[in-house]
Amino acid sequence: MEEKLAARREEYRRLPREALAKAVAVLSSLPEAERVSLVGSYARGRSDLGTDLDVAVTRTELGLKEEVVAFVRDRLAER
């Protein structure tokens, strides 16, 4: 039982790292994105079962939110 729990913990640690790598790759490829930053509890080193990934994207022009959502949705659907 302890081995199963250890395996589940390792999988949980792996999944956010993989998701973060994909998100950063996708978001940083946007020419409009000036900066992609990890913020929130995961950035502060907290990674428990309730931790999510909070990513901030900055740019000077308005309207990026809708573009980012559509772009990320499309790119992640391709993978």
C-alpha positions in Angstrom: 0.0 0.0 0.0 2.8 2.4 0.8 4.4 1.8 -2.6 1.1 2.7 -4.3 0.9 5.9 -2.3 4.5 6.8 -3.1 3.8 6.2 -6.8 0.7 8.3 -6.7 2.6 11.1 -5.0 5.3 11.0 -7.7 2.7 11.1 -10.5 1.1 14.1 -8.8 4.4 15.9 -8.7 5.1 15.0 -12.3 1.8 16.2 -13.8 2.0 19.9 -12.7 5.6 20.1 -14.0 4.6 18.7 -17.4 1.5 21.0 -17.5 3.6 24.0 -16.6 6.2 23.2 -19.2 3.5 22.9 -21.9 1.8 26.2 -20.8 5.1 28.1 -20.8 6.0 26.8 -24.2 2.7 27.7 -25.7 2.3 31.1 -24.0 5.9 32.2 -24.6 5.5 31.5 -28.3 2.9 34.2 -28.6 4.6 37.2 -30.2 2.4 39.5 -28.1 3.4 38.0 -24.8 6.1 40.1 -23.2 6.4 37.9 -20.1 5.1 34.6 -18.8 5.3 34.3 -15.0 4.4 31.5 -12.5 2.6 33.0 -9.5 0.6 31.7 -6.6 1.2 28.8 -4.2 3.0 26.5 -6.7 5.5 29.3 -7.4 6.0 29.6 -3.6 6.9 25.9 -3.4 3.6 24.6 -2.2 2.5 21.5 -4.1 -0.2 19.5 -2.4 -3.3 17.9 -3.8 -5.2 21.2 -3.9 -2.5 23.2 -5.6 -3.2 24.5 -9.1 -1.0 26.4 -11.5 -1.4 30.1 -11.7 0.3 31.7 -14.8 0.4 35.4 -15.6 1.0 36.7 -19.1 1.8 40.4 -19.6 1.7 42.6 -22.6 1.1 46.2 -23.2 -2.0 45.9 -25.5 -5.4 45.1 -24.2 -7.5 42.1 -25.3 -4.9 39.4 -24.7 -7.1 37.3 -22.5 -9.4 36.1 -25.2 -6.5 35.5 -27.6 -4.5 33.5 -25.0 -7.5 31.4 -24.1 -8.2 30.5 -27.7 -4.5 30.0 -28.5 -3.9 27.7 -25.5 -7.1 25.7 -26.1 -6.2 25.2 -29.8 -2.5 24.3 -29.1 -3.3 21.9 -26.3 -6.0 20.2 -28.4 -3.3 19.5 -31.1 -1.1 17.6 -28.6 
